């Protein structure tokens, strides 16, 4: 069995593009409120859902990184993303966190979440709010702390976001689906 790994990219978006993207997300959000966290997980961030279509132009470098990471490191059979794809905008304020969980969908008879792809679209550095992945031990994904950075990993990887100590943290989460694992 292969070791669970992750891929990261830095500087996919600069601060100007991040501000523009956040402004577009506010315009096109379709649902605000509480997300349904993974079973038995504690999630205290705020969530907004937004369709991919209206913000796609900002996300081209991120989406290309995700596909390249899959092609080079994971090799999952993925469904094509469409403009109707709904993505999550997660907003963490001081004290917010998301405890250990995996991203999965147990109710669908035809598909599974294969990859979790995250883009840091914070407009400022924050303290805390670290992404931790469990790879036989806790691994802090330091590369993801910088605004404009991205990370992609298999969705069955246990992960969490530590409590935010100060500032605000904003991320986009795209779950990349594919046919059921066999």
N, C-alpha and C positions, 0 to 999 in steps of 0.2 A: 504494500500500500504506500502511495506517495505521501510525503509530509504535507500537511495543510500549510499553505503559504498565502501571501498577499502581495499585491503589486501597488506601487504608489507613483504618483507624479507630482512634481512641484510646479508652481507658477503657471497653471493652465489658464488662469484669469488674473489680470492685474486689478488693483483697487478700483480703478475707474469702471471697468467692466462689471465688477462685483456690485458696485452701487447701482449701475444701470439695471442689472439682473434683479436685484432686490426690489427695485422700483416696479419692474414689469411683473414680478411675482405678486406684489400687492394689487396690481390692476386685474390680474387674471385668476386670482385664487377663487376656488369654487366651494371650499368648505374649511371652516376654521373651528378649532376647539380641541378636544381631547382625542388622541389617537387610541386605538385599541392595542395596548401593548401585548407583547408575547405573553403566553400563559405563565402566570406566577411571577412575572417581572414587574418591577416598579419603574414607571416612566412618568417623570414630572415636567418634561418639556412641553411647549405648546406646539401645535401642528397646524399647518395649512396645506391643503392639497391643491395642486395646480396641474393642468394638462401640459404635456410636453410641447405641443404645437406652437403656442404663442411665445415660448421662451427658447425654442430649439436653436435659433441662430447664436445664442450665447453659449450653448452647451456643446457645440460641434467638437471642440478640442477634448472635452470630457468624454463624450460618447465615443470618439475615435480611440481615446486611451483605453476605455473599457473593452472595446472589441479587440484591440491589439493585445491587451492583457489576457483576455480569454484565449485568443489564438496562440499566444506564446506560452502561457502557464497553466491553463486549466482544461481547455479543449471541450467545453460543454456545448451541447447542441442547444442553441438559443433561438427563441422566436424573435422575429424582427420587431423593432420598436416602431410604433406609429405615432402620429400626432395626437391621438386620443389617449395615449399612455398617461396614467395619473401618477404623479410623483409627489413625494412628501417633502415639505419644507419644515424642518425641525428648528425651533427657536428655544435656546436654553438661556435662562436668566440665573443670577446667583442662587445657588441652592438646588438647581435642577440637575437631574441625573437620569440614567437609564441602566438598570441593573442587568446582570448576566442574562443573556437570551440568545436564541438562534432565530433566524428569519425563515419561516416555513409556512406552508399552506397545506393543511392536512385534509381539507374538505374537497379539493378538486380531484376528480378521477382521471384527468387528462394532462395536468401540468404540475410542475414543481418550480419553486424559486431556486434558481441555480447560483446566481451571483448577487451579492450586495455591493452596490457602487455608491460611494459617498463623495460629495464635493463640499469642501469648506468654503462657504460664502460669507463668513464673518467679515464685518467691516473694520474690525479692530482685533488686536491680540487679546486673549483672555487668560485668566489663571484657572487651572483645573480644567474640567471638561475633557479629559484625555480619553482617547479611544484605546481600549485594551482588547486584545485578541488572546484567546487561549489556544496555545500550540504546545500542549504538554506542560506548559507553565504560562503565567501571565506575561504578555509582551505588550509594552507600551508602544503604540504606533506614533512615535514622535513626529514622523514625516507629515502627519495629517494636521498638526497644530497650526501650520501657517496658512492664512487665508489664500485661496486660489489653488490649494493642493487637493489631491484626490487619492482615494484608496479603493481597491476592489478586492474582494475575497469571496470564497465559497460561502454561500448563505448558511450552510450547516456548521460554520465555525462559530463557537461560543464567543460572544463579545459583549462589551458594555461601555458606557460613557460614565466616567467618574463625576462626582459632584462638582459643579462649576463654583469656583471660589469667588471670582470677580469678573466683571465685564459681561459681555453677551457672546453667545456662540450660535451661528446659523449654519445649517447644512442642508443640502439636498440629498435625498435618498432615492435611488432608483433600484428596484428589484428586477433583475433580468430573469425572465421565465423561459422554460423550455419544456419538452416532453417529459413525462414522468421518468424518474430514475428507475433503472431496471437492475 
